[in-house]
């Protein structure tokens, strides 16, 4: 009975995570065929890996993700990470997207009507929404534009109180600080629990133009430690992902249901754990009229994109 229920969840999760309808684009001058199934780049042909599913995770600068009136009250996505999971082998790539990335964002009126798209920091895409589903969906749309319209079927936004709750549910993590900032000293080891976790992943010196880059480096350090603990606990207890899912529920807005969680957990077990690679979108930070502006190096980024979502076939 239980085995049958798990099998049904796995099959349902697979169908929900993998897309059948899409048109993947490419930079100007790059040839695509069959809706982006094939790409010709620098004399080589690449084929889209249809076994890769993408999950967008957002850390929101609010204590509560409760619904707000539409307009710009939804909060900002201070941390934006796209997770690409190859369901055929469990290999996972986490792509750290700078909150300051300049890209096209859909703008909505206070009444919720679409106005236009404007180029602005990608973190603001979450602000144009209700603080929950429509904010998530607007951020998904912005990230999809940046990632050449690759399908993103799953999303999760997390409020500030959820950081320590999720971290503490696995017993906390040990990290070595990559920089000296706030209460942290470069090269020193810390066991993160409670408020210290939030401080580690959020603290930044806003007087420095590239302050978000340093924070993203600490976030990557934290994620590596968290994933390592999570995978080891999942190997010992297959119910760990569902327990974590239930712990996170009060603090998140997500379309990831139990079937998707079980399917991904099964992937971890069958493939002996996650082989996780953490990347950061390449580019440069410039001082804008009001705030820092991050501009993507399209050539380097597209080559990264191909290495994650495509396979070279000739």
FENTASUL-V417855 format. One line per field, one symbol per residue. phi: phi as a letter, one per 40 degrees, with the letter a starting at -180 (. if undefined). psi: psi as a letter, one per 40 degrees, with the letter a starting at -180 (. if undefined). burial: b if it has 9 or more other C-alpha atoms within 8 Angstrom, else e. A space follows every 10 residues. Layout:
phi: ???
psi: ???
burial: ???
This chain:
phi: .ccccccccc cccccccbcb babccacdgc cbbfggcbbb bfgbbbbccc ccbbbcbbbb cbcacdcbcc hbccgbccbb bcbbbcccag cbbbbcbddc dcacbcbbcc cgccbabbca ccccccccic gbdccdcccd ccccdcbfgc cbcbaabbcc cccccccccb ggbbbbccac afcbbdgccb ccafcccccc cbdaccccdc dccccccccc dccdcccdcc ccccccaccd ccccdcccdc bbbabcbccc cccccccccc bghccbbbbb ccibcbcccb bcbbbccccc ccccdcccbb bcba
psi: dddddddddd dddddddhie hihhaiiheh hiiffedihh hfeihihhhe ehihhhhhhi fidheiiiii bfeeiigdhh hhhhhhedee hhhhhhhhde hhihhhhiid eehhdihihi hddedddgae ebdddddddd ddddddfffh hgeiihihid ddddddddee eiihihheih ibeihheihi hhiadddddd edhigeehdf dddddddddd dddddddddd ddddddheed ddddddddde eihiehaddd dddddddddd efihhhhhih hiaihihadd iihhhhhddd ddddddddei hhe.
burial: eeeeebeebb bbbbebbbbe ebebbbeeeb ebeebbbbbb beebbbbbee ebbbbbbbbb beeebeebbb bbbbbbbbbb bbbbbbbeeb bbbbbbbbbb bbbbbbbbbb ebeeeeebeb bbbbbbbbbb bbbbbbebbb bbbbbeebbb bbbbbbbbbb bbbbbbbbbe ebbbbbbbbb beebbbeeee ebbbeebbeb bebbeeeebe bbebbbbbbb bbeebbeebb bbbbbeebeb bbebbebbee bbbbebeebb bbbbbbbbbe bebbeeebee beeebbbeee ebbbbbbeee bbeebbeebb beee
